[in-house]
Amino acid sequence: MHPRRGPRHGTAPCSLRTPLTRRQLRQRQAILSVLPVIVVLLAIRAYPIVTAAAKSLTNWNGLFTSDFVGLANYVRLLKGAVFWKLVRNNFVLLLNVPIQVFLGLVVAVLLHERVWGWRFFRSLYYIPQIISAVIIGYLFRTLFSMDGPVNIVAARLGLMPVPLEWLGDTATALGVIVFCLVWSSLGWMAIVFMGGLSAIPDSVFEAARIDGAGFWRRTFQVAVPMLARVLEYAVMLSIVWTFTGLFPFIFSLTRGGPGYETTTLDYMIYIKSFVSGVNLGEACAIAVLLLVIILALTVVEMKATNAVEDWSE
């Protein structure tokens, strides 16, 4: 009997792999395309978040001390009155969001309808957005100082015979900060809404104008329903920015004073880390709590937006 013959020389054995379909190839190409971005995001976003959450459970001082203390940092923060004052300040400063949305929408509709001088005003409204936040803070600090232009003009008009210490009182200081935030971000809000309005045909506004709709009806009964997703995006980013991006304004305007009356959560992270002793463990705990608050507000805002859309349908 002849021995069993193997495969002929030069012929490849039969492959057990099934050929990939076109859909599977596209999926692999898509994954490989976004993989570098995912790696970068994990490096610059996920890793710091995980590290901060881990360090918040220690008494880390930034150098060698990093003993595990459990939830002691969180308990100390949540039991203290200062933390809740910071949360109150952040929520008070959220008043800038509806003001920004209202004024930004009005300005965007005016610019979209190309009122007289619209090119000039489009550039004028965006100028504060390209100025450093620290410069804007010092500008408003000068305007609202005891011998600043606001007190001088008010005294000459007979509105305020005694100069008011705007940044020395809690109510007026927070009001000045809200005014500062609205002034500095109005251009950004208007640009976002103009981008949304550019996708709406001009015939829609022309038809509303022919039907006798005035400016306010065209704005809130025509533009707003068609800008639902743009509104959601603008409100969400403004809320996140109000909780995470106010450090340069607070630092240059009030330094968190008087006391902690204008201190925000992000500014307290700076204080805990570099000013009142080195307590980076507690600073990390504040950062984690800030992240939880932002996530909760984002979920509430998204659910509220979807509920309004379902109700309108």
LOZAZA-363318 format. One record per atom (N, C-alpha, C): residue in one letter; y, x, z. Coordinates in steps of 0.2 Angstrom, whole numbers, plus 5000, padded with zeros to 4 digits. Example, Ala and Ser with C-alpha at 12.3 -4.5 7.8 and 13.67 -1.06 7.14 Angstrom:
BEGIN
a497250665039
a497850625039
a498450665039
s498950645035
s499550685036
s500050645039
% end
This chain:
BEGIN
m499450045000
m500050005000
m500650045000
h501150024996
h501750064996
h502150045002
p502550095005
p502950085010
p503550035008
r503850005013
r504349955012
r504949995009
r505249975004
r505750015001
r506449985004
g506850035005
g507550015008
g507950005002
p508649995004
p509149974998
p509250034994
r509350014988
r509450074982
r510050114984
h509950174982
h510550224983
h511150204980
g511750194983
g512350184980
g512550114981
t512150064984
t512249994984
t512449984992
a512949944993
a513249935000
a512849875003
p512649875009
p512349825013
p512749765013
c512449705013
c512749645013
c513249635019
s513849615018
s514249605024
s514149545027
l514249545034
l514149475038
l514849445039
r515349475037
r516049445038
r516149405033
t516449345035
t516649295030
t517349315028
p517549305021
p518249315019
p518749275022
l519349305024
l519849265027
l520149215022
t520349155025
t520649105020
t521349125020
r521749095015
r522449115015
r522849095021
r522649035024
r523049015030
r522949065036
q522349095036
q522149145042
q522549205040
l522649225034
l523049285032
l523749275034
r524049215032
r524749205034
r524849205042
q524349175045
q524349175053
q524449255055
r523949295053
r523949365055
r524649395053
q524849385047
q525449415045
q526049395049
a526049325051
a526549305056
a526549335063
i525949345065
i525849375072
i526049445072
l525849485066
l526049555066
l526849555065
s527149505062
s527849515060
s528249505067
v528049455071
v528449445077
v528149485083
l527649525082
l527349565088
l527849615090
p528249655086
p528749705089
p529249665093
v529449605091
v529949575095
v529749555102
i529049525102
i528749505108
i528649565113
v528549625110
v528449685114
v529149705117
v529649705113
v530349715116
v530549665121
l530449605120
l530649555125
l530249565131
l529549575131
l529149595137
l529449655140
a529649705137
a529949765140
a530649755143
i531049715140
i531749705143
i531849645147
r531349595146
r531449535150
r530949515155
a530349515153
a529749495157
a529649555162
y529649615161
y529549665166
y530049665171
p530749665170
p531249665175
p531149605180
i530949545177
i530849485181
i530249495185
v529749515183
v529149525187
v529349575193
t529649635191
t529849685196
t530249655201
a530749615199
a531249585204
a530849535209
a530449495206
a530049455210
a529649495215
a529349555213
a528949595218
a529349625223
k529949655221
k530349685225
k530749635230
s530749575228
s531049525233
s530649515239
l530049535239
l529549525245
l529549585249
t530049635248
t530049695252
t530749705254
n530849755258
n531549775261
n531749835257
w531649835251
w531849895246
w532549905247
n532749975247
n533449995248
n533650035242
g533150035236
g533350065230
g533050135230
l532850165235
l532550235235
l531850235238
f531750245244
f531150265247
f530850205251
t531250165254
t531050115258
t530850055254
s530250025254
s529949975251
s529349945254
d529449925260
d528949895264
d528949815263
f528249795263
f528149725262
f528349685268
v528849635266
v529049585272
v528949515270
g528549505265
g528349435263
g528949395261
l529049335264
l529549285262
l530149295267
a530249345270
a530749355275
a531449345272
n531549385266
n532149375262
n532349305260
y531849275258
y532049205256
y532149155262
v531849165267
v531949125273
v532649135276
r532849205276
r533449225279
r534049195274
l533949195268
l534449165263
l534449095264
l533949055264
l533948985264
l534148955270
k534048995276
k534348965282
k535048985284
g535349035280
g536049045281
g536449005277
a537048995280
a537548945277
a537948985271
v537949045270
v538249085265
v537949065258
f537249065258
f536949055252
f537148985249
w537148935253
w537248865251
w538048865249
k538448905252
k539148905250
k539148935243
l538748985241
l538749015235
l538548965229
v537948925231
v537748875227
v538248825225
r538648805231
r539148755230
r539748775225
n539848845226
n540448875222
n540148875214
n539548885213
n539348885206
n539348815203
f539148765207
f539148695205
f539848675204
v540348695208
v541048675207
v541248705200
l541048765199
l541348805193
l540948775187
l540448735188
l540148695182
l540648645179
l541148635182
l541648585180
l541948615173
n541948675172
n542148705166
n541748675160
v541148665161
v540748645155
v540948575152
p541048525155
p541248465152
p541948465149
i542348505152
i543048515150
i543048555143
q542548615143
q542448645137
q542248605131
v541748565133
v541448525128
v541948475125
f542248445129
f542748395127
f543348425122
l543648475125
l544148515121
l543848545115
g543348575116
g543048615110
g542848565104
l542648505106
l542448455101
l543048435097
v543648415101
v544248395098
v544548445094
v544548505096
v544848565092
v544348575086
a543748565086
a543248575080
a543348525075
v543448465077
v543548405073
v544248415069
l544748435073
l545448445070
l545348505065
l545048555066
l544948605062
l544548595056
h544048555057
h543548525051
h543948485047
e544448445049
e544848395045
e545448435042
r545448495043
r545948545040
r546648515041
v546848505047
v547548485049
v548048545047
w548648535047
w549148585045
w549048645049
g549048705046
g548948765049
g548248775052
w547748745050
w547148755053
w546848825052
r546948865047
r546748935047
r547048975052
f547648965054
f548049005059
f547748985066
f547648915067
f547448895074
f546648915075
r546248915069
r545548935070
r545549015073
s545949055070
s546049125073
s546249125080
l546849085081
l547149085087
l546649065093
y546249015092
y545848985097
y545249035099
y545149075094
y544549125095
y544749195098
i545449205098
i545649265101
i545349285108
p545449235113
p545149255119
p544449275120
q544049255115
q543349265115
q543249345113
i543749375110
i543649445108
i543949495114
i544249465119
i544649505124
i544149515130
s544149565133
s543649585138
s543749535144
a543249515147
a543249465153
a543649495158
v543649565159
v544049595165
v544749585163
i544949595157
i545649595155
i545949525156
i545449475154
i545649405155
i545749385163
g545349415167
g545349405174
g545949435177
y546149495175
y546749525178
y547349485175
l547349465169
l547949425166
l548049365170
f547549325172
f547549265176
f547749285183
r547549335186
r547749355192
r548449375193
t548749405187
t549449415187
t549849345186
l549649305182
l549949235181
l550049195187
f549449195191
f549449155197
f549549195204
s549849255203
s550049285210
s550649255213
m550849275219
m551349255223
m552049255219
d552149315216
d552749325212
d552649325204
g552149285202
g551949285195
g552349225191
p552249225185
p552549175181
p552449105182
v551849085185
v551749015186
v552148995192
n552249035197
n552649015203
n553349015201
i553549065197
i554249075195
i554549015191
v554148995186
v554248935182
v554248865186
a553748865190
a553748805194
a554348795199
a554548855202
a555148855206
a555748835203
r555848865197
r556448845193
r556448775190
l555948745189
l555848675187
l555948625193
g555948655199
g555948615205
g555348585207
l554748605204
l554148575206
l553848605212
m553948665214
m553648695219
m554248745223
p554548715227
p555148765230
p554848825234
v554248815237
v553948875240
v553348895236
p553348965235
p552748995231
p552148975234
l551648965229
l550948945231
l550549005230
e550149015235
e549649075235
e548949045231
w548949045225
w548449005221
w547749035223
l547749105223
l547049135224
l546849145231
g547349115236
g547149125243
g546849065246
d546849005242
d546648945245
d545948925241
t545448895244
t544848885241
t544948835235
a545248785236
a545348735231
a545648755225
t546248785226
t546648815220
t546348875217
a546048915221
a545648975218
a545148955213
l544748905215
l544148885211
l544448845205
g545048815206
g545348785200
g545648835195
v545848885197
v546148935193
v545548975189
i544948985193
i544449015189
i544148965184
v544148895185
v543948845180
v544348855174
f545048855176
f545548855170
f545448925166
c545248975169
c545149035166
c544549035162
l544049005164
l543349005160
l543448955154
v543848905155
v543948855149
v544348895144
w544948925146
w545348955141
w544949015137
s544549055141
s544249105138
s543649085133
s543349025134
s542749005131
s542848945126
l543448925125
l543648865121
l543548885114
g543648945112
g543548965105
g542848965103
w542448995108
w541748995106
w541448925105
m541648875110
m541348805109
m541648775103
a542248785101
a542448755095
a542148785089
i541948855089
i541548885083
i540848855083
v540548845088
v539848815088
v539948745085
f540348705087
f540448635085
f540648635077
m541048675075
m541248685068
m540648695064
g540148745067
g539548755063
g539148695062
g539148655067
g538748585067
g539048535062
l539748535062
l540148495058
l540048515051
s539948575049
s539848595042
s539248565039
a538748545043
a538148515040
a538248445039
i538748415041
i538948345040
i539348335033
p539048295029
p539448285023
p540148255024
d540648285020
d541348255021
d541448185019
s540948155015
s540948085014
s540948045020
v540548065025
v540448025031
v541148015034
f541548065035
f542148055038
f542648025034
e542648035027
e543047995023
e542847915023
a542247905023
a542047835024
a542347805030
a542247835036
a542547815042
a543247805042
r543647855039
r544347845038
r544547785034
i544147775029
i544347715024
i544247655028
d543747655032
d543547595036
d544047585042
g544547625043
g545047615048
g544947655054
a544447695055
a544247725061
a544747785062
g545047785068
g545547835070
g545247895072
f545647945074
f545348015076
f544848005081
w545047975086
w544547975092
w543947935091
r543947885086
r543347855084
r542947895080
r543247935075
r542847975071
r542548035075
t542848055080
t542648105084
t542048085089
f542048035092
f541548015097
f541047965094
q541247925089
q540747875086
q540447905080
v540747955077
v540447985071
v540148055072
a540548095075
a540348165075
a539848175081
v540048145087
v539548155092
v538848135091
p538648075089
p537948065087
p537648105083
m538048135078
m537748185073
m537648255075
l537948265081
l537948335084
l537548335090
a537048295091
a536648285097
a536348355099
r536048385094
r535648455096
r536148505097
v536748505093
v537248555094
v537548555101
l537648485103
l537948475110
l537448505115
e536748485114
e536248515119
e536248585120
y536348615114
y536348695114
y536948715117
a537548695116
a538148715119
a538148705126
v537948645129
v537948635136
v537448675139
m536848685137
m536348725140
m536548805141
l536848825135
l537148895136
l537748905140
s538148855141
s538748855145
s538448855152
i537948815154
i537748805161
i537448875163
v537048905158
v536748965160
v537249025161
w537749025157
w538249075157
w538649065163
t538749005166
t539148985172
t538849015178
f538149015178
f537749045183
f537649125183
t537649145177
t537449215176
t538049265173
g538549235171
g539049275167
g539749285170
l539849265176
l540549255179
l540749315183
f540249365184
f540449425188
f541049455186
p541249475179
p541849505178
p542449465180
f542449405179
f542949355181
f543149355188
i542549345192
i542649345199
i542849415202
f542649465199
f542749535201
f543549555200
s543749535194
s544449545193
s544949495195
l544749435197
l545149385199
l545249385207
t544749375210
t544749355218
t544349405222
r543849445219
r543349485222
r542949445227
g542849375225
g542449335229
g542849305235
g543449325236
g543849295242
g544149235241
p544549205246
p544549235253
p543849215256
g543549265259
g542949265262
g542449265257
y541949205257
y541549195252
y541649135248
e542349115248
e542549045246
e542449045238
t542549095235
t542449105227
t541949145225
t541449165230
t540949205228
t540349165224
t540049195219
t539549155215
t538849195217
l538349165214
l537649195216
l537649265212
d537849265206
d537849335203
d538249385206
y538849365208
y539249415212
y538949435218
m538649395222
m538249405228
m537749465227
i537449455221
i536949505220
i537249575220
y537849585217
y538249645217
y538349665224
i538649615228
i538849635235
i538249665239
k537649625238
k537049645242
k536849715240
s536949735233
s536649795231
s537049855232
f537749845231
f538149905231
f538749905236
v538949845239
v539549845244
v539349845251
s539049785253
s538849775260
s538149805262
g538149875261
g537549905263
g537049895257
v536549935257
v536049935251
v535449895253
n535449825251
n534949785252
n534649755246
l534349795242
l534149775235
l533549725236
g533149725241
g532649675242
g532949605242
e533449595246
e533749525247
e534149515240
a534449565237
a534749545231
a534249525226
c533649555225
c533149525221
c532949455223
a532949445229
a532749375231
a533249325228
i533949345229
i534449295226
i534349295219
a534149345215
a534049345208
a533549295206
v532949295210
v532449255209
v532649175210
l532949165215
l533249095217
l533649075211
l534049115209
l534549105203
l534149085197
l533649115196
l533249105190
l532849035191
v532649015197
v532348955198
v532848895197
i533448905199
i534048855199
i534148845191
i534248895187
i534348895180
i533848855177
l533148875178
l532648845175
l532648765177
a532748755183
a532748675185
a533348645181
l533948675181
l534448635177
l534348635170
t534048685167
t533848675160
t533348625159
v532848615163
v532348565162
v532648495163
v533048485168
v533448425169
v533848405163
e534248455160
e534648445155
e534348425148
m533748455147
m533348435141
m533048365142
k532748355148
k532548285149
k533048235148
a533648245151
a534148195150
a534348185143
t534448245139
t534548235132
t534048195128
n533448205129
n532848175126
n532948095128
a533048085134
a533048015137
a533647975133
v534248015132
v534747975129
v534647965122
e534248015118
e534048005111
e533547945111
d533047945115
d532547885115
d532947825116
w533447815121
w533747755122
w534147735116
s534447785113
s534947765107
s534547745101
e533847765101
e533447745095
e533247675096
% end
